Amino acid sequence: MARYGISKDLPEGIKPEIVFEAAQKAFKELGWEIYKMRPIAFLVEGRTTLNEEYILANIIITVFGNSEIKITIKGDTATQATVEEQAKNILAALAKALNAATGKQSL
């Protein structure tokens, strides 16, 4: 099973609710299905199939202690390279959605 994770500090002055909304937009922009959302936990989970490789990903915003945005992605049949590429695509789409929502470079 291929796995990959990315963590970024929550940009100063950006509320977790904005990142939660941006995460939904990021998955939709990439054509991923959102199959679970937990607004109280600021969690969005998505899934997709690429070249018969089933891939799951989640974006969660932690607000206790060190506030972070975490992207975790895994694929039972996907290669490590595919998983890493998709994680970077999600991060880029999330940054784009955050920039649109806040009007400034966020990630």
N, C-alpha and C positions, 0 to 999 in steps of 0.2 A: 504494500500500500504506500503510495506516494503522499507525502504531507509537506506543507510549507506554511510558514507564518510570518506576518509582518506586524510590527508594532510601531506606532507613531504617537508622540505626545499630542494631547488634545490642544489645538492652537488656543492661545490665550484670548479670552473674550468671546469664544464660540461656544454656545450652549450645546449640550448633548442632544437636545431635541432637533437641532438643525442638522447635526451629523446623522441622526437616525433617519430623517427625511432624505438627506443626500444619499445615504446608503441604499434606500429603496430605489431612488432614481438611477443610481449606478448600476444596480442589477438589471433594471428594466432597459437601460440604454444598451447593455451588453447582450440583451436577449435572454437573460436567465429567468427562470421561474422562481418567484418568491414563494416559499412553501411554509415559512413560519416567521412570525413577527411577535416580539415581546416588548411593547412600548415601555413598560415599567423597568425593564432591564436594558433598554436601548440595544436590542438584539434583532438582527435581520439575517435570516438564513435563506440561501438560494441554491439552486441546482441546475445543472445543464448536462447535455450529452454532446460531446465533440468527437467526431470520427469513432463513434461507438464506445467512447470513454466517458463513463458516468462520473461527474465531478460535483462535490458538495463544497459550499463555502459559507462562512458566517462572518459578519461584521458586528462587533460589539464595542460599545463605548463604556469604559469603566470610569466611574466618577468618584470613587473612594481612594484616598491615598494619592498615588501618582495617576492622574487622569490620562487615559490612553485610548487610542483607537486601535483595535486589534482585528486583523484579518487572518482567518485560519481557513485553509483549503486542503482538501484531500480527495483522492481518487483511488478506488479499489483496483481499477484496471488502467488508469491513466499513468503515463510516464512521469518521472520527476520533472523533466523539462516542461511538459505540458502544464503540470500543476503550478510550477513557478511562473511560467508565462501568464497563466490565467490570474494568479495573485497580483502580478504587476499590472495587468489590464484592469482589474477591479480597483486597485489603488489609484490608477490614472483616472478612471471614470468617477471615483469618489472625489478626487481632488477637483475635477471639472465641475461636478455638481456643487461642491462646497464653494468654489470660486463664484459660481453663478448665484448662489444663495447669499453670499456675504459681500460680493463685490471686491474681494481681495484674494491674493494668493494665500492659500491656507495650509497646504501640505507640501 
